[in-house]
Amino acid sequence: MMEEYPHDAALFALASRHEKPEEFLETVFSFLQRRSPLFDGGVQAVEDAVLNIVKKYGKKAAATRFQEIEDEKDRKKREEARKEAEMRRREKEWDEEKKRQREELQKRKQKAEEKNKKQDAKSSEPPKFEEISEEGEGSEKVTKLESADAEENEDPNLQTPNAGNGGYTDNYVWTQTLQDLEVRFRIPLNIKTKDIVSSITPTKLSLGIKGETALIDGTLDDRIDPDESFWQRDGDEVTLFLQKVNQMSWWVSVVKGEGEINTKKVEPENSKLSDLDPETRATVEKMMYDQRQKQMGLPSSDEESKQRMLNQFMQQHPEMDFSKAKVM
């Protein structure tokens, strides 16, 4: 560039002292009139010379502008192709997730039906429980039996959590961490952002397209902080971000009665827990464990600790009768 236009630096320095291009031209012609023979041949000759120069660079400017317009068209085409490919990818991902969840739900229903048939065929003989041995093996077996029963009694209508510990409905897919939720909706590309309407309160949520049935509308599974919750649009996808108030529990659904999941099968990300300090992490892990135990009808960590202490005391005092002992 410097070899082709060797005077650019000097001219730029001079032009920068003028607010308008016309003022810069006036300075140039003032210099030529005073310090050159340009006007010796008369004004008409100067006008003809200047007009030829203007035509020459006018053509160059037009060609440059035309190329810029063509480049912009190509850029927009590539961007539209990218967005279309991304939309197809998201649509495929969405459909595959819903298909997987439907298949899982169908399997659970079939399993429940098979279990009911087996129950009808079984005798009404009550289950037998082993007495507690010195090592507490009987207690462990009872716990395993209760755990197995709890698993068999799971609601077949609940979805297995997806990779993001959430679920899906016909209108959206949602994921969650202990701290927040993400809800993704798909909308037509021709819908204007200003036509997307929403209402976010601590206990209720709605979002949809103006004049149409809401994509989501109902009472939240738990409270959120509306000041830290919002939505944003990217092409054909609207993503809703919700921050939980209680950041130590898993939600069954976004709004009650829609896309409910089996929280017993939630798998928290270890990377998230590793970000916490040791004391907080221990508290969160304990609460998560106790929550799962409660959902399965099993004792909490504190109750298990008390049971172990009672078992040890019973082993140390075999002469005592503990048949009426209860763990409080």
Secondary structure, 3 states (H helix, E strand, C coil): CCCCCCCHHHHHHHHCCCCCHHHHHHHHHHHHHHHCCHHHHCHHHHHHHHHHHHHHHHHHHHHHHHHHHHHHHHHHHHHHHHHHHHHHHHHHHHHHHHHHHHHHHHHHHHHHHHHHHHHHHCCCCCCCCCCCCCCCHHHHHHHHHHHHHHHHCCCCCCECCCCCCCEECCCEEEEECCCEEEEEEECCCCCCHHHEEEEECCCEEEEEECCCCCCEEEEECCCECHHHCEEEEECCEEEEEEEECCCCCCCCCCECCCCCECHHHCCCCHHHHHCCCHHHHHHHHHHHHHHHHHHCCCCCHHHHHHHHHHHHHHHHCCCCCCCCCCCC
